[in-house]
Amino acid sequence: MRNILTALTLSLTTILPLRAQDSVKVVPQSPQLEDVLHVLEIMDVHLYNFDLTAFLDDTYEVRLYIDEYEAGKERKRLRTQSFGKNIRTLKDYPEQDWTTLRDIYNLPEGTMEWIFLSTLRSSIHQLNDSTARFTISNPGRSRYSSNLKLKPIAEYNRYAYNVRPFKLKPAVKGAETVSVPLLLYGSSWLDTRYNVIRFCGEKEIDPEMQATILQHLPHYYVIGIVLKKVQEE
C-alpha cells in the first residue's frame, strides 16, 4: 500500500508542473498611440498632419482652400485663408519693430529671416448631425476653423460622412505655384442594388480627381493648400 501511495505522489508531482506549463491566459497591454487614434476615429474625430519643410528652399505664401462638390452642381469654393509666408524676414516689418521681433523669435543679431511655417496640423470632427468642424493650425502661430454643413442621405434622412486623404505627389522644385489637395470629407451613399449605405473605394484619393469613389459621393468637400512663390524684391 505504501508503495502505491508513493507512486501516486510521484505521478502527481510530475503531472502538475506540466499542466501549469501548458496553461494559457490573457496578458494586459498598455494602450499605444494607434489605440488612441482608433478611439478618436470611432468618435468621428480625424487627425492629419502635413510636413512642408521640403518647400523651405524658397519663400512661398501658403493659402488654404475649401471646395464643395455636390452631385449635379458646379464646384463651389467656400473658403480661402492665408497663413502668410513660410519664411518671414524683418524687412517685412518697420525697422523700429526689429528689436522686438528678434526677442519674440529668438533671432541672433545679424539674422534677418526665420522659418514661420513648416507644419500644418488638422482635424475634422462632427459637431452634430448636420455640422462638422474643420480646424487647421500652424503650431504656435495661427489657427483657422470652419464649419462644414452636412447633407443627409435622402432615402434615409440620416448623415454619414468620412475622411480620405489625398495621395501627395512630388512637385517640381522651385515651382511658381503648387496646388496640393490634402483631404476629402464626403457623404456615404445608398447602394440601391443591395439597399445598404456605403463609403468604400480608394483609401487615398487621386489628386487629379480620377478616383472611382468620386462617382458615387453625393456630397463632399476637398480641403487643400496653394503655395505661391514670393518674388524677391
Beta strands, then each sheet from edge to edge (+ up, - down):
strand 1: 45-51
strand 2: 60-70
strand 3: 76-85
strand 4: 87-89
strand 5: 113-115
strand 6: 119-128
strand 7: 131-138
strand 8: 142-149
strand 9: 161-165
strand 10: 177-187
strand 11: 189-191
strand 12: 196-198
strand 13: 219-229
sheet 1: 1+ 6- 7+ 8-
sheet 2: 3+ 2- 13+ 10- 9+
sheet 3: 4+ 5-
sheet 4: 11+ 12-
end
